[in-house]
Amino acid sequence: MDANNAPSLQDTAAYRAELARILMQRIPAPGTYETAIAPLHVIRCDAPSEPVHGMHRPALCLIVQGRKEIGLWDERYLYDPLNYLVVSVTLPVSGRVIEASPDAPYLCIRLDLDPAEIAQLIADAPPAGVPGEPTRGLFLDRIDAPLLETMLRLVRLLDTPRDIGMLAPLALRELYYRLLRSSEGRRLYEIALSNTQTHRVTRAIDWLNRHYAKPLRIEELARLANLSTSTLHHRFKAVTAMSPLQYQKQLRLQEARRLMINEGLDVSSACYRVGYESPSQFSREYSRQFGCPPSKDVNRMRHIA
């Protein structure tokens, strides 16, 4: 081991240990919890989990203890306390905890990202290099001691609520700065400024999230994004790993599943609510996505709950 790196590695281990101690005190039971710092959420899981499907908003995710697998279309990402995950655009993903126990639970911090704050910081601290082509809107990077220490200072503020209003914005700004200065910081530049190709793709993503039940006309979506149809397909897939039509299908299926599980809709009602015209097509695509027909899947998920 390089002697120059040893203190940094020791510091990183100490910061993780303190973060784990703080989180164990604040979240005694499994679940996802909001905190007094608005963009900050903390998560605990005491056992490996079934895959959970959902729309992941832009966020920094930092595992303190345990391991997790994230699925994006046909891609898989494994991460642990040595790496952090950044989701830079809204993406339909699946996630499952693969390492957790009651004695050593999975502990994670999720910090929702604010593109406007990032854009404001870029003016003062531009990242090292900007990609010429849009890049995947989800990536892993190696964590380092300065970023972890900044996160620790932010989490410590939960124990002194009177300091949050003054000091949390400073810690958040420093976290954004460290992300921008990382080896993958240029990807955040892409989502934060309005004159980039990725930002144009983000317009299309936002429209699909608001209008997923409507018929998809690629020409209209391309016009909204101010791109040609061929360029939209190329850029959209570079960012999301899927085409606009595949992205819309993910949105529809996930929303239909939520409606059936959380709101008690029957299969046909959920099918039509999310924009399908054929219940048989809906059932086929649902089975491919979630591994079994809608009714069976909903009963299974309610039993697990």
C-alpha positions as CSV (number, residue, x, y, z in Angstrom):
1,M,0.0,0.0,0.0
2,D,1.2,3.5,-0.9
3,A,2.1,5.2,2.4
4,N,0.7,8.5,1.1
5,N,-2.7,6.8,0.6
6,A,-2.9,5.2,4.1
7,P,-4.2,8.2,6.1
8,S,-6.9,8.7,3.5
9,L,-8.0,5.1,3.7
10,Q,-7.9,5.2,7.5
11,D,-10.0,8.4,7.5
12,T,-12.5,6.9,5.1
13,A,-13.0,3.8,7.4
14,A,-13.4,6.1,10.4
15,Y,-15.9,8.3,8.7
16,R,-18.0,5.3,7.6
17,A,-17.9,3.9,11.1
18,E,-19.2,7.1,12.6
19,L,-21.9,7.5,9.9
20,A,-23.0,3.9,10.7
21,R,-23.2,4.7,14.4
22,I,-25.3,7.9,13.8
23,L,-27.7,6.1,11.4
24,M,-28.2,3.2,13.7
25,Q,-29.2,5.6,16.4
26,R,-31.6,7.5,14.2
27,I,-33.2,4.6,12.3
28,P,-33.8,1.7,14.7
29,A,-36.2,0.0,12.3
30,P,-36.1,-0.8,8.6
31,G,-37.5,1.8,6.2
32,T,-36.8,5.0,4.3
33,Y,-37.0,8.2,6.4
34,E,-37.0,11.9,5.7
35,T,-34.8,14.1,7.8
36,A,-34.9,17.7,9.0
37,I,-32.5,18.5,6.1
38,A,-35.0,18.5,3.2
39,P,-33.0,16.8,0.4
40,L,-31.5,14.2,2.8
41,H,-33.1,10.7,3.3
42,V,-31.8,7.8,5.3
43,I,-32.5,4.1,4.6
44,R,-32.2,0.9,6.5
45,C,-32.8,-2.8,5.5
46,D,-32.2,-5.7,7.8
47,A,-32.2,-8.5,5.2
48,P,-31.6,-9.0,1.4
49,S,-34.6,-7.8,-0.5
50,E,-36.7,-8.6,-3.5
51,P,-36.2,-6.3,-6.5
52,V,-38.0,-3.0,-6.0
53,H,-39.0,-1.1,-9.2
54,G,-39.5,2.6,-9.3
55,M,-38.6,5.9,-10.8
56,H,-35.3,7.2,-9.4
57,R,-35.1,11.0,-9.3
58,P,-31.7,12.7,-9.6
59,A,-29.8,11.9,-6.4
60,L,-26.5,10.9,-4.8
61,C,-26.7,7.6,-3.0
62,L,-24.0,6.6,-0.6
63,I,-24.0,3.2,1.1
64,V,-22.6,3.2,4.6
65,Q,-23.0,-0.5,5.2
66,G,-24.1,-3.5,3.1
67,R,-24.3,-3.9,-0.7
68,K,-27.0,-3.3,-3.4
69,E,-27.6,-4.0,-7.0
70,I,-29.3,-1.5,-9.4
71,G,-30.9,-2.5,-12.7
72,L,-31.3,-0.1,-15.6
73,W,-32.9,-1.8,-18.5
74,D,-30.5,-4.7,-19.3
75,E,-27.6,-3.2,-17.3
76,R,-26.6,-4.1,-13.7
77,Y,-24.6,-2.0,-11.3
78,L,-23.2,-3.3,-8.0
79,Y,-22.1,-0.9,-5.3
80,D,-21.0,-0.9,-1.7
81,P,-19.4,1.5,0.8
82,L,-16.4,1.9,-1.4
83,N,-18.4,3.5,-4.2
84,Y,-21.2,6.1,-4.5
85,L,-24.0,6.1,-7.0
86,V,-25.2,9.2,-8.9
87,V,-28.5,9.3,-10.8
88,S,-28.4,12.5,-12.9
89,V,-31.8,12.2,-14.7
90,T,-35.1,10.5,-13.8
91,L,-34.8,6.8,-14.7
92,P,-36.9,3.7,-14.3
93,V,-34.8,1.3,-12.3
94,S,-35.0,-1.7,-10.1
95,G,-33.0,-2.1,-6.9
96,R,-32.4,-5.0,-4.5
97,V,-30.3,-5.1,-1.3
98,I,-27.9,-8.1,-1.6
99,E,-26.1,-7.9,1.7
100,A,-27.8,-7.0,5.0
101,S,-28.6,-8.7,8.4
102,P,-30.1,-7.5,11.7
103,D,-26.6,-7.3,13.2
104,A,-25.1,-5.5,10.2
105,P,-28.1,-3.8,8.4
106,Y,-27.9,-2.2,5.0
107,L,-27.5,1.6,5.7
108,C,-27.8,4.2,2.9
109,I,-27.9,7.9,2.6
110,R,-29.8,9.5,-0.4
111,L,-29.3,13.1,-1.2
112,D,-31.7,14.5,-3.8
113,L,-29.8,16.7,-6.3
114,D,-30.9,20.2,-7.3
115,P,-29.8,21.0,-10.9
116,A,-30.3,24.7,-10.2
117,E,-27.9,24.7,-7.3
118,I,-25.4,22.7,-9.4
119,A,-25.7,25.2,-12.2
120,Q,-25.1,28.1,-9.9
121,L,-21.9,26.4,-8.5
122,I,-20.6,25.6,-12.0
123,A,-20.2,29.3,-12.7
124,D,-17.7,29.4,-9.9
125,A,-16.1,26.0,-10.2
126,P,-16.4,24.4,-13.6
127,P,-15.7,20.7,-13.8
128,A,-12.6,19.3,-15.4
129,G,-13.7,18.6,-19.0
130,V,-17.1,18.4,-20.5
131,P,-18.2,15.4,-22.6
132,G,-18.9,16.0,-26.3
133,E,-21.6,13.3,-26.3
134,P,-24.4,12.7,-23.8
135,T,-23.4,10.0,-21.3
136,R,-25.4,7.5,-19.2
137,G,-27.6,9.2,-16.6
138,L,-26.5,6.8,-13.9
139,F,-22.9,6.1,-12.8
140,L,-20.7,4.8,-10.0
141,D,-17.5,6.5,-8.8
142,R,-15.0,5.7,-6.1
143,I,-15.6,7.5,-2.9
144,D,-12.8,9.4,-1.2
145,A,-12.2,10.8,2.3
146,P,-13.1,14.5,1.5
147,L,-16.5,13.7,0.1
148,L,-17.3,11.2,2.9
149,E,-16.1,13.7,5.6
150,T,-18.4,16.4,4.0
151,M,-21.4,14.0,4.1
152,L,-20.5,13.2,7.8
153,R,-20.6,16.9,8.7
154,L,-24.0,17.2,7.0
155,V,-25.4,14.2,8.9
156,R,-24.0,15.4,12.2
157,L,-26.2,18.5,11.8
158,L,-29.3,16.3,12.5
159,D,-28.1,16.3,16.1
160,T,-28.1,20.1,16.3
161,P,-31.3,21.3,14.6
162,R,-30.6,24.9,15.4
163,D,-27.6,24.8,13.1
164,I,-29.3,23.3,10.1
165,G,-30.5,26.5,8.6
166,M,-27.1,28.1,8.6
167,L,-24.7,25.3,8.0
168,A,-26.6,22.7,5.9
169,P,-26.5,24.9,2.8
170,L,-22.7,25.2,3.2
171,A,-22.3,21.5,3.5
172,L,-24.6,20.8,0.5
173,R,-22.7,23.3,-1.6
174,E,-19.4,21.6,-0.7
175,L,-20.9,18.2,-1.6
176,Y,-21.9,19.5,-5.0
177,Y,-18.4,21.0,-5.4
178,R,-16.7,17.7,-4.7
179,L,-19.0,15.9,-7.1
180,L,-18.2,18.4,-9.8
181,R,-14.5,18.0,-9.2
182,S,-14.6,14.2,-9.3
183,S,-13.5,12.2,-12.3
184,E,-17.2,12.0,-13.4
185,G,-18.2,15.6,-12.5
186,R,-18.6,16.5,-16.1
187,R,-21.8,14.4,-16.2
188,L,-23.4,16.8,-13.7
189,Y,-22.4,19.7,-15.9
190,E,-24.5,18.1,-18.7
191,I,-27.7,18.0,-16.6
192,A,-27.4,21.4,-15.0
193,L,-26.9,23.8,-18.0
194,S,-29.6,24.4,-20.6
195,N,-27.4,24.5,-23.7
196,T,-26.3,20.8,-23.6
197,Q,-27.6,17.8,-25.5
198,T,-28.3,16.0,-22.3
199,H,-30.5,18.9,-21.1
200,R,-32.5,18.6,-24.3
201,V,-33.0,14.9,-23.6
202,T,-34.1,15.8,-20.1
203,R,-36.9,17.8,-21.6
204,A,-38.1,14.7,-23.4
205,I,-37.8,12.7,-20.2
206,D,-39.8,15.2,-18.2
207,W,-42.5,15.3,-20.9
208,L,-42.8,11.5,-20.8
209,N,-43.0,11.4,-17.0
210,R,-45.9,13.9,-17.2
211,H,-47.7,12.4,-20.2
212,Y,-46.9,8.7,-20.1
213,A,-50.5,7.6,-20.7
214,K,-50.7,9.6,-24.0
215,P,-49.8,8.1,-27.4
216,L,-46.1,8.7,-28.1
217,R,-45.4,10.5,-31.3
218,I,-41.6,10.7,-31.8
219,E,-41.7,13.6,-34.2
220,E,-43.5,15.8,-31.5
221,L,-41.1,14.6,-28.8
222,A,-38.1,15.5,-31.0
223,R,-39.6,18.9,-31.7
224,L,-40.1,19.5,-28.0
225,A,-36.5,18.6,-27.3
226,N,-35.3,20.7,-30.3
227,L,-33.6,17.6,-31.9
228,S,-34.0,15.6,-35.0
229,T,-35.8,12.3,-34.6
230,S,-32.6,10.3,-35.3
231,T,-30.6,12.4,-32.9
232,L,-33.2,12.1,-30.2
233,H,-33.1,8.3,-30.5
234,H,-29.3,8.3,-30.3
235,R,-29.0,10.8,-27.4
236,F,-32.0,9.4,-25.5
237,K,-30.5,5.9,-25.5
238,A,-27.1,7.2,-24.5
239,V,-28.6,8.7,-21.4
240,T,-31.2,6.2,-20.4
241,A,-30.0,2.9,-22.0
242,M,-33.4,2.6,-23.7
243,S,-35.5,4.2,-26.5
244,P,-38.2,6.7,-25.8
245,L,-40.9,4.0,-26.4
246,Q,-39.1,1.6,-24.0
247,Y,-38.9,4.3,-21.4
248,Q,-42.6,5.1,-21.8
249,K,-43.4,1.4,-21.4
250,Q,-41.4,1.2,-18.1
251,L,-43.3,4.3,-16.8
252,R,-46.7,2.7,-17.7
253,L,-46.0,-0.6,-16.2
254,Q,-44.6,0.8,-12.9
255,E,-47.5,3.2,-12.5
256,A,-50.0,0.3,-13.2
257,R,-48.3,-1.8,-10.6
258,R,-48.5,1.1,-8.1
259,L,-52.2,1.6,-8.8
260,M,-53.0,-2.1,-8.3
261,I,-50.9,-2.5,-5.1
262,N,-51.5,0.8,-3.4
263,E,-54.9,2.0,-4.6
264,G,-56.6,-1.4,-5.2
265,L,-57.4,-1.0,-8.9
266,D,-58.2,-4.2,-10.8
267,V,-56.1,-5.2,-13.7
268,S,-58.3,-3.8,-16.5
269,S,-58.7,-0.5,-14.8
270,A,-55.0,-0.1,-14.2
271,C,-54.3,-1.1,-17.8
272,Y,-56.5,1.5,-19.3
273,R,-55.5,4.2,-16.8
274,V,-51.9,4.1,-17.9
275,G,-52.7,4.2,-21.6
276,Y,-52.9,0.6,-22.7
277,E,-55.7,-0.3,-25.1
278,S,-55.3,-4.1,-25.0
279,P,-55.5,-5.9,-21.6
280,S,-53.8,-8.9,-23.2
281,Q,-50.9,-6.9,-24.4
282,F,-50.6,-5.2,-21.0
283,S,-50.5,-8.6,-19.3
284,R,-47.8,-9.9,-21.6
285,E,-45.6,-6.9,-21.1
286,Y,-46.3,-6.8,-17.4
287,S,-45.2,-10.5,-17.1
288,R,-42.0,-9.9,-19.0
289,Q,-41.2,-6.9,-16.7
290,F,-42.1,-8.3,-13.3
291,G,-41.8,-12.1,-13.9
292,C,-45.5,-13.1,-13.5
293,P,-49.0,-12.0,-14.5
294,P,-50.4,-8.8,-12.9
295,S,-52.9,-10.5,-10.5
296,K,-50.3,-13.0,-9.2
297,D,-47.7,-10.3,-8.8
298,V,-50.0,-8.0,-6.9
299,N,-51.0,-10.8,-4.5
300,R,-47.4,-11.8,-4.0
301,M,-46.4,-8.2,-3.2
302,R,-49.3,-7.7,-0.8
303,H,-48.3,-10.9,1.0
304,I,-44.7,-9.7,1.3
305,A,-45.9,-6.3,2.6
